[in-house]
Amino acid sequence: MNSETEKGALVDTEVTYDFEEFAEDENEEDLDEEHGHKRVHVVRSGKERAVQILLVVENFRLAFYILFLSLLFLCMILTTQFSGVEDYEEVIVTVFGITNICTYMDWPPATYVLPSVWVLALLTIEAYLVVSVFRVWVAKEERKVTKLFLIGYTVAMVYIGISLALVATTFSVAPDLTDPVTVWVHVLPYTNLSCAMGALAVMVTWFGEAVAWRGLETFPGFSHINLLMTGVLVLMIPVKFVHHLYCLVNLQQRSCAELSTALKILLEVLNKIFIAAVVVWPTFQSAYLSYKREKTHCVYAILADNRKSRVTEDVK
């Protein structure tokens, strides 16, 4: 067989291996010191090569919150300074009795940039959801969580992912008080988004305190704040859902627009508490955990092909 035939056979022949083969060439201590903290590096098993990627899971969640907050501030500036609409709060206040973040997302020119920026945020959070499910799967295989927990966690992540995608409907349908259908279509995905982001914060804290953050050195009070915010969300998510549903059902009567001043103040306070628990604290939480980098519960991804290597020497 000539050299060209040998090369062709070498390329066309399939090779199979499992994860353990890529740990045989280097002892665990050397791997930690030389490669364990690298984001990307090449690992080898005899003549075969693969690329190992260190995924700091919290980086994806932090990227989402940064993009989400950037989007909110951008829409706020565009609506207040460039929309030319003075009563931009009227629709939301009429529906809910109070303002919320949607106030700044319903008017041009904010609506021109909103969908594109949201797609970027959506990509980062969907990546987080996928990687986090695999992380819990590994934890299940290591008997740190039960199979039931893995199933429940996966179902929750699928719900959150779908909810975040469906919120694009809110951006595409402008609420018109003369057409109640547009208000329902505009509000329901946003209401579901609020519930989904609350569920995300709860699930992150639940798994974190049970597994991911065990043994991690954190500042005093970190766990207590996590539990406090989780408790707030568990109480606030049903309250927010019921409030939105009540306002939609009584939309034609404008019931929420005629709420008492005291009740409106209470709703405003509760809304700010909810925002703190569902956005502000999770943003800080993910930033802090991202700062910890490889000390947190990370995931390794090994990318290899199913063809034999052309490497001629078995390098150790």
N, C-alpha and C positions, 0 to 999 in steps of 0.2 A: 504494500500500500504506500503510495507516494505521500509527500508532505501535505499537498493540497487536500488529498482525500482524508488524511488524518485530521487536518484542521476542520474540514467539513463535518466529519463524524463527531469531533469534539464539541462543535457548536450545536449540532442537531440532537445529540443525546441528552435526554432529560435526566435531571438529578433531583432527588428529594432528600430533605433533611428536616430536623426539628430544631427548636430553639436551643436545646441543651448542647448541640454540637458546637455552637458558637461560644460556649463558655469553657471549652476544653483546652484551648490554646493559651489562655492567660489565667493565672490564678486570681481569686477574688480580690486579694489585696492590691495586686498590680492594676487590676481593672478600675478599682476605686480611685487610686492615686493618679493614674495616667489618663483614664478615659471617663470615669464615672461622672464627672461634672461637666463634660463637654456636651454641647447641644447636639452635635453631629460628628460621628467618626466611623471609620471603617473597622469592622471586626472580621475575624477570619477563622476558618475551620479547615486546617490542611490547605488545600489549594483553592477552596471556595472562599468567596468574599461576600460580605453583606454590609449594609449601611445601618447603623444604629442611631436612633434619634431619641434624645431626652425631651419629653414633653412635660413641661411644668404646667399642670392642668389649669391652675389658677390664672395663668397668663391670658387664656382665652376669655375667661369671665371678666377679668379686669379690662381687656380691650373692648368688650361689649359695653360695660358701664361707662367707660370713657367716651365711646362713640355715642351712646344714648344721651349722656349729659351734654355733649357737644352739640348734638342735634337739637336738644331742648333749648339751649342758649342761643343757637343760631336762629331758630324759629322765633324765639322771643324778640331778638333784635330786629329781624326782618318784619315781623308783624307790628311791633310798636313804632318803628322808625320809618318803614317804607311801604306799608300796606295802604295807607291813606284812609283806613277805616278807624273811626274814633270809638265806635261802640262794639269793638271786637269781642267784648266779654258778654254781650247781650244774649246770644243764643245759649251759651253754656249756663249762664246764671238763670235764664228762663227755664231750662230743662232741669237743672240740679239744685238751684237755689244758691249755689256757691260756684266759685271758679275752680278750674283744675288745669292740668298741663295742656289739655286739648284746646284751651282758649287760644293758644298761640300757633296752632297747627292747622287751622281751618281756612286761612286766608292767603292769597298770593301776596308777595312772591315766595312765602315760606313753602307753599304747596309745590312750587317748582323744583325745589331741591330736596324736599322731605323724602320722597320715595328712593332716590339714589343713595342718600346717606343711610337710610334705614337698611337697605340691602347689605351694606358693609357691616353694620351692627349685627344683622341677622346671620351673616356668614360666621362671625366669631362666636356667637352664642350657640349656634347649631354645632359647631366644632367642639365646643365645650361639652355639650350634652352627649355627643357621641363618645368622646374620650372618657368622660366621667362614668358612662355606663360600663365601658371596658374595665375601668379601674375598679368598680364595684364587683364586676365579674371575677377579676383576679382575686379580690378580697374574699369572695365566696369560695373560690377554689382553695384558698388558704385557710378556710374555716373561720374567718373573722366576722362574716355575716351569714345569715341563712339564705337558702334558696328562695324562700318567700320574700325576704327583704329585697333580693335582686330583682325578682319579678315586679314587686311594688315600685321599686326605684325606677325600673325601666319603663313601666307604664306611665309614671309621673313625668319622666323626661320626654316621652313621646307626646304626651298631652301638652307639656310646656313648649316643645318645638313646634307643634301644629298651631298652638295659640299665638306664638310670636310671628308665625308666617301669616296667619289670618288677619293680623292687625293692619296689614296693607289695605284691607277693605275700608278701614276707617279713613285712611289717607285719600282714597279714591272717591269716596262719596261725601259730598259736603252736606251738612245738616241744613234743612230748610223747614222752618217752623210751620209753614203752610202745607207741608207734605210730611206727615208723621212717619211714613215709611222710611224716608231718608234719615230721619233722626234715629230710628231703631237700628237701621243698618250701620249707621255711623257709630252709635254708642255701644252696641253689644260686643263687637270685637275689642273695643277699648276696656270695657268692663271685664271681659275674659282675660285680657292682658294683665290687668291689675291682679286678678286672682292667680294667674300663672306665674307672675314674677314673685308674688308672695309665696307660692308653693315652691318655687326654685330656692328662695332664701331659706325656707324651712328645711327642705331636703338636704341642701348643702350643709347646714348646721347640724342636722341629725346625723348624717354620715361622718361629718368632720369630728364631732365630739365622740362618736362611737369608735371610729377607726382612724381616719386620716390625720387627725391632730393629736393622737395619743403619743405622748413622749416628746412632743414638740415644745420647745421653750418659747413661751409667749409672755407678753407683758401682763402684770397683775390685773385681774379683772376681765381679761379677754373672754374667758368662758362664761362669766357671769353676764356680760353684755350680750353675748350670743344667745344665751337662754332668755334674757329679758326681751330682746328683739323678736325671738321666736314666739314667745308668749303674746307679744303685742300683735303679731301677724295672725296667730291662731284666732285671736279675738276680733281683729279688724277686718279680715277677709270676708266673713259672713256679713258684718255690718255694712261694708262697702257694697257688697252684692245686693243686699236687700234695699239699700238706699237707692241704687241705680235702677233696680227693677221697679220700685215704687214710683219713682219719677217718670219712668217710661209708661207704665200702666196708666198713670194719671196725667199724661202729657197734655191732652186736649183741655183738661180742667186747669192747667197751669198750677197744680197744687204745690209743687216745690218752690215755685217763684213767689208764692204767698206765705212762705214759712215765717214764723216769728223771728225777730232779730236775735233773741237768745238762742234759738235752735240753729240758726245760721252760723252764729259764732261757734257753737259747739261742733257743728259739722266741719267748719274751717279748721278748728283745733285738731279734731280727729284726723282730718285729711293730711295735715302737716305731720302728725305723728306717724301716720301710715307711710308717707313719703320718706321719712327718716328711717323707718324700719325696712322698707322695701328697696330703697335706692341708695340713700346716703351711707348707712352702715355697711351694706354689702359691698359698696365701692371701696370703702376704707378697708374692709375685711379682706377683699381680694387683692388690694394693693399691698397690704401687710404680708399676706401669705406669698404673694409673688416676690416680695423682697427677700423672703426666706429661701426662695429658689429650690435647690435640690434637697433642702432640709425638710421640705413638705412632702406630701404623698404624691410622687410623680409617676409617670408611665413611660416605659421604654418601648419604642416601636422598632422592630428589625425588618428591614426591607431586603429581600433576596430574590433571585430569579430561579428558574427551574432548568437551567442549562449548565453543563460542565464548564469549569473555568479553563482558560488557556494558560494559566500560570503553570510553568514547568517545574518549579521547585516547591516542595512542601515546606513553606516557611512557618516557623513557630513564632 
